[in-house]
Amino acid sequence: MVDHTTSHTPAPHRARLSDRWGGANILPGLALGVVIAATAYLVRLVPGLGMVSPLVIAIVIGMAFHNVVGTPVTAKAGVKFCLRRILRFAIVLLGLQLTLAQVRMVGATGFAIVAVTLAATFFATRWTGRLMGVDARLSELIAAGTSICGASAVIATNTVTRGSDEDVAYAVACVTVFGSLSMLLAPVLLPLTGFDAQAYGLWTGASIHEVAQVVAAAFQGGQAAGEFGTVAKLSRVMLLGPLVIGLGIAAFRQARRTGGESGSARVPLPWFVFGFIAMVAVNSAGLVPDAARPAIVSATTFLLAVALGAMGLETDVAKLRMKGLRPLALGAAAWLFISALSFILIAVFFTG
């Protein structure tokens, strides 16, 4: 008797399904990404590195492995799986850390300052990048990382921007360097600002790049400043969804104008961001148990570290060097812009 149980599915089709949905071929790359993320957490135990984001450490480890040892061919499918499926799932989970109640805590004026600063920084950075001759995709990634939430915003925006892995690595480096400078300088400048606890917290939340950096800087101004700064920063992170959706719609329309229907088909809208917004709604409705929140935060950060580690496994340092110092200068200009604009808006509208 002839066994026909597998004859209905052509072999090439079965292979494609395996590649796409997680057959055995994704396991080596997936395991490598998990090991890199776990190593990043171990590195943070080294004295002095505890405040460095595991996302940043993961991409550095991935880059070191790729450029010194070399990413195995057998790991390629799993690496791509990390960059696509795991990244998008982690961004959806990120929504469970945010609630609409946080916006109310910041207040209408505070949220308006955060939103205006974010939008102005994003568009000013893209415009400055054009003037400086920086590649448009890299400029957009630096703009997103500076204006919203550092490395998480860079990798989320790149689902639409479609920059190279080197672009992502360079943008992450920029927001890490200048966000760290803000983290160190803001507490030193506090006595000179004349800000009270809430105004100082709002300044850190509206201007510093990474959430961890905001927490470190804001609590230097006291408990009230730390809590207000953290909430202001999370309100800023909430705007990640609308920004990425807006960029996706703009890219979709641009493709239709320049490439017809075939062009538009190559620029999918970031539908997973609607999942992010849905999770914000779920969390705002109080459907997430308080006991589950620490585990969700830890899992989300770890999955993002896996994705960033995978990004490092596809990043060529030689190509990174070819980009030169102009993007770094753009990152510095964006950092100064967001720090100064948020300071002025708070001084005029929040403390006046």
Wavefront OBJ file of the C-alpha trace (Angstrom):
o trace
v 0.000 0.000 0.000
v 1.288 3.440 -0.876
v 1.298 6.040 1.902
v -0.329 9.218 0.608
v -0.335 11.146 3.894
v 2.319 13.613 2.771
v 1.853 13.536 -0.984
v -0.700 16.377 -1.050
v 1.830 19.017 0.047
v 4.726 19.619 -2.348
v 8.137 19.422 -0.714
v 9.116 23.021 -1.525
v 5.901 24.288 0.089
v 6.545 22.233 3.214
v 10.032 23.740 3.400
v 8.677 27.271 3.140
v 6.204 26.592 5.945
v 9.036 25.237 8.043
v 11.114 28.345 7.391
v 8.259 30.685 8.197
v 6.547 29.110 11.154
v 9.361 27.696 13.186
v 10.536 24.328 11.990
v 13.737 22.870 13.389
v 15.788 25.235 11.243
v 14.984 28.287 13.418
v 16.183 26.647 16.619
v 19.948 27.354 16.280
v 19.425 31.070 15.645
v 16.703 31.348 18.276
v 18.922 29.622 20.831
v 21.815 31.923 19.947
v 19.615 34.995 20.425
v 18.421 33.718 23.823
v 21.995 32.996 24.942
v 23.094 36.509 23.919
v 20.186 38.074 25.827
v 20.929 35.986 28.919
v 24.601 36.952 28.698
v 23.600 40.621 28.525
v 21.792 40.248 31.836
v 24.844 38.599 33.368
v 27.084 41.422 32.121
v 24.838 43.915 33.932
v 25.922 42.295 37.201
v 29.406 43.739 36.668
v 29.845 46.779 38.953
v 29.162 50.008 37.059
v 27.112 48.339 34.314
v 23.869 47.871 36.224
v 22.307 51.016 34.739
v 23.132 50.067 31.151
v 20.111 48.731 29.287
v 20.287 44.973 28.547
v 19.098 45.882 25.045
v 22.270 47.870 24.426
v 24.512 45.187 25.896
v 22.766 42.522 23.809
v 23.362 44.307 20.505
v 27.027 44.879 21.431
v 27.489 41.177 22.255
v 25.740 40.164 19.035
v 27.935 42.506 16.986
v 31.086 41.205 18.690
v 30.092 37.599 18.011
v 29.232 38.300 14.371
v 32.374 40.288 13.590
v 34.844 38.133 15.546
v 33.455 34.599 15.319
v 30.885 34.917 12.539
v 27.179 34.092 12.589
v 26.718 30.427 11.529
v 24.737 29.832 8.360
v 22.505 27.426 10.280
v 21.492 30.285 12.587
v 20.300 32.661 9.855
v 16.648 31.515 9.812
v 16.370 31.752 13.595
v 17.995 35.183 13.630
v 15.400 36.451 11.152
v 12.668 34.894 13.278
v 13.940 36.897 16.271
v 14.033 40.094 14.234
v 10.482 39.680 12.956
v 8.227 37.558 15.163
v 9.843 38.024 18.559
v 10.424 41.750 18.027
v 6.811 42.408 17.086
v 5.467 40.279 19.929
v 7.675 42.148 22.432
v 6.436 45.520 21.179
v 2.835 44.338 21.605
v 3.656 43.292 25.187
v 5.201 46.698 25.813
v 1.679 48.094 25.764
v 0.912 46.226 28.992
v 3.261 48.589 30.857
v 1.212 51.671 30.000
v -2.171 53.055 31.005
v -4.245 56.056 30.089
v -4.368 56.904 33.802
v -0.670 57.789 33.601
v -1.509 60.534 31.144
v -4.023 61.961 33.615
v -1.370 61.950 36.356
v 0.929 64.077 34.209
v -1.916 66.496 33.510
v -3.003 68.221 30.327
v -0.169 70.753 30.383
v 2.473 68.165 31.177
v 1.270 65.798 28.458
v 1.084 68.653 25.942
v 4.707 69.524 26.718
v 5.723 65.883 26.240
v 3.800 65.589 22.940
v 5.020 68.894 21.483
v 8.613 68.154 22.453
v 8.391 64.688 20.907
v 6.904 65.869 17.599
v 9.216 68.873 17.280
v 12.298 66.768 18.027
v 11.336 64.064 15.549
v 10.724 66.398 12.619
v 13.600 68.761 13.456
v 16.012 65.822 13.586
v 14.872 64.496 10.201
v 15.186 67.997 8.702
v 18.635 68.541 10.244
v 19.726 65.144 8.965
v 18.880 66.236 5.411
v 20.904 69.421 5.849
v 23.876 67.455 7.199
v 23.752 64.881 4.406
v 22.887 61.962 6.722
v 21.003 59.096 5.105
v 17.242 59.652 5.469
v 16.586 56.246 7.034
v 19.325 56.630 9.618
v 18.115 60.164 10.396
v 14.604 58.833 10.978
v 15.847 56.148 13.362
v 17.926 58.650 15.356
v 14.900 60.958 15.421
v 12.643 58.201 16.784
v 15.131 56.990 19.383
v 15.780 60.514 20.664
v 12.188 61.725 20.666
v 10.469 58.662 22.157
v 12.184 55.871 24.068
v 15.668 54.993 22.882
v 16.473 51.539 21.539
v 12.873 50.260 21.706
v 11.687 53.124 19.500
v 14.551 52.597 17.064
v 13.737 48.947 16.430
v 9.971 49.570 16.332
v 10.368 52.428 13.850
v 12.660 50.341 11.682
v 9.792 47.970 10.906
v 8.523 50.820 8.731
v 11.721 52.746 7.957
v 13.500 49.579 6.799
v 17.004 50.801 7.446
v 19.950 48.422 7.441
v 21.110 46.611 10.554
v 24.049 49.020 10.626
v 21.595 51.941 10.670
v 19.827 50.422 13.664
v 23.107 49.767 15.499
v 24.327 53.315 14.877
v 21.031 54.836 16.031
v 21.021 52.693 19.182
v 24.590 53.793 19.904
v 23.604 57.464 19.527
v 20.630 57.324 21.853
v 22.627 55.318 24.397
v 25.534 57.749 24.502
v 23.506 60.938 24.690
v 20.804 59.491 26.938
v 23.546 58.443 29.349
v 24.978 61.962 29.276
v 21.555 63.374 30.186
v 21.246 60.832 32.983
v 24.517 62.060 34.473
v 24.101 65.788 33.815
v 20.452 66.368 34.796
v 20.984 65.811 38.567
v 24.066 68.052 38.459
v 22.101 70.832 36.743
v 19.069 70.512 39.049
v 20.201 73.188 41.550
v 20.655 75.635 38.659
v 17.240 75.060 37.071
v 15.016 76.468 39.790
v 12.586 73.603 39.124
v 10.495 72.004 41.853
v 10.218 68.217 42.102
v 7.422 67.855 39.539
v 8.999 70.226 37.013
v 12.356 68.460 37.290
v 10.690 65.054 36.946
v 8.807 66.253 33.878
v 12.046 67.554 32.343
v 13.767 64.202 32.739
v 10.723 62.312 31.460
v 10.287 64.581 28.434
v 13.935 64.707 27.363
v 15.987 61.663 28.426
v 16.055 58.777 25.966
v 15.667 55.422 27.786
v 13.186 54.608 30.571
v 15.979 53.287 32.824
v 17.970 56.475 32.283
v 14.945 58.578 33.234
v 14.411 56.587 36.422
v 18.070 56.964 37.404
v 18.096 60.731 36.815
v 14.611 61.590 38.096
v 14.950 59.918 41.502
v 18.058 61.986 42.154
v 15.599 64.837 42.668
v 13.677 62.920 45.340
v 10.796 60.460 45.480
v 8.194 62.871 44.061
v 10.459 63.832 41.163
v 11.245 60.195 40.438
v 7.619 59.119 40.336
v 6.527 62.077 38.203
v 9.458 61.635 35.814
v 8.733 57.932 35.356
v 5.051 58.555 34.613
v 5.927 61.391 32.197
v 8.322 59.069 30.380
v 5.744 56.283 30.116
v 3.256 58.797 28.717
v 5.873 59.602 26.093
v 6.377 55.914 25.297
v 2.619 55.627 24.725
v 3.031 57.865 21.665
v 5.240 55.223 20.019
v 2.165 53.528 18.525
v 0.704 56.597 16.796
v 4.113 57.604 15.460
v 4.911 54.219 13.902
v 1.407 53.938 12.438
v 1.745 57.447 10.988
v 5.098 56.587 9.436
v 3.621 53.386 8.005
v 0.729 55.269 6.390
v 3.139 57.873 4.983
v 5.374 55.137 3.545
v 2.345 53.359 2.093
v 1.153 56.516 0.318
v 4.637 57.365 -0.905
v 5.005 53.878 -2.382
v 1.687 54.197 -4.189
v 2.733 57.529 -5.685
v 6.121 56.303 -6.852
v 5.612 52.610 -7.538
v 1.924 52.001 -8.208
v 0.253 48.982 -6.698
v 3.435 46.912 -6.798
v 5.220 49.573 -4.799
v 2.503 49.817 -2.183
v 2.569 46.060 -1.707
v 6.179 46.285 -0.558
v 5.392 48.666 2.310
v 3.092 46.883 4.770
v 1.478 48.922 7.529
v 2.777 48.064 11.019
v -0.360 46.185 12.065
v 1.339 44.798 15.166
v 1.358 48.344 16.573
v -2.440 48.089 16.813
v -1.724 45.170 19.146
v 0.436 47.525 21.216
v -2.454 50.011 21.438
v -4.892 47.204 22.303
v -2.644 46.121 25.177
v -2.595 49.698 26.483
v -6.409 49.555 26.493
v -6.393 46.173 28.260
v -4.024 47.461 30.927
v -5.993 50.692 31.306
v -9.149 48.662 31.954
v -7.445 46.981 34.914
v -7.515 43.517 33.362
v -3.866 42.781 34.187
v -3.336 41.475 37.757
v -0.829 43.478 39.774
v 1.004 40.274 40.654
v 1.656 39.594 36.960
v 3.148 43.000 36.131
v 6.775 42.341 37.212
v 6.875 39.135 35.157
v 5.413 40.911 32.107
v 7.959 43.725 32.343
v 10.832 41.249 32.696
v 9.609 39.065 29.826
v 9.130 42.059 27.524
v 12.614 43.415 28.183
v 14.164 39.979 27.711
v 12.388 39.438 24.376
v 13.524 42.873 23.181
v 17.077 41.924 24.211
v 16.772 38.723 22.135
v 15.710 40.817 19.123
v 18.555 43.309 19.629
v 21.047 40.478 20.025
v 19.818 39.089 16.704
v 20.209 42.552 15.186
v 23.829 42.534 16.295
v 24.316 39.143 14.630
v 23.584 40.805 11.278
v 25.578 44.011 11.840
v 28.886 44.500 10.043
v 31.254 46.816 11.941
v 33.089 47.723 8.720
v 29.837 49.059 7.247
v 29.186 50.885 10.507
v 32.518 52.734 10.230
v 31.700 53.794 6.674
v 28.836 55.935 7.957
v 31.326 58.353 9.512
v 30.749 60.916 12.254
v 27.895 62.927 10.729
v 25.180 60.706 12.202
v 26.863 61.039 15.607
v 26.793 64.833 15.220
v 23.107 64.552 14.296
v 22.469 62.552 17.464
v 24.211 65.265 19.483
v 22.138 67.994 17.832
v 18.911 66.064 18.505
v 19.933 65.565 22.149
v 20.615 69.273 22.654
v 17.359 70.179 20.902
v 15.114 67.944 23.005
v 16.859 68.963 26.239
v 16.594 72.699 25.505
v 13.058 72.701 24.069
v 11.570 70.682 26.922
v 13.364 72.903 29.459
v 11.983 76.082 27.886
v 8.420 74.739 27.621
v 8.443 73.604 31.263
v 9.901 76.915 32.456
v 7.266 78.907 30.567
v 4.100 76.812 30.827
v 4.543 74.411 33.756
v 6.257 76.461 36.447
v 5.074 79.925 35.400
l 1 2 3 4 5 6 7 8 9 10 11 12 13 14 15 16 17 18 19 20 21 22 23 24 25 26 27 28 29 30 31 32 33 34 35 36 37 38 39 40 41 42 43 44 45 46 47 48 49 50 51 52 53 54 55 56 57 58 59 60 61 62 63 64 65 66 67 68 69 70 71 72 73 74 75 76 77 78 79 80 81 82 83 84 85 86 87 88 89 90 91 92 93 94 95 96 97 98 99 100 101 102 103 104 105 106 107 108 109 110 111 112 113 114 115 116 117 118 119 120 121 122 123 124 125 126 127 128 129 130 131 132 133 134 135 136 137 138 139 140 141 142 143 144 145 146 147 148 149 150 151 152 153 154 155 156 157 158 159 160 161 162 163 164 165 166 167 168 169 170 171 172 173 174 175 176 177 178 179 180 181 182 183 184 185 186 187 188 189 190 191 192 193 194 195 196 197 198 199 200 201 202 203 204 205 206 207 208 209 210 211 212 213 214 215 216 217 218 219 220 221 222 223 224 225 226 227 228 229 230 231 232 233 234 235 236 237 238 239 240 241 242 243 244 245 246 247 248 249 250 251 252 253 254 255 256 257 258 259 260 261 262 263 264 265 266 267 268 269 270 271 272 273 274 275 276 277 278 279 280 281 282 283 284 285 286 287 288 289 290 291 292 293 294 295 296 297 298 299 300 301 302 303 304 305 306 307 308 309 310 311 312 313 314 315 316 317 318 319 320 321 322 323 324 325 326 327 328 329 330 331 332 333 334 335 336 337 338 339 340 341 342 343 344 345 346 347 348 349 350 351 352
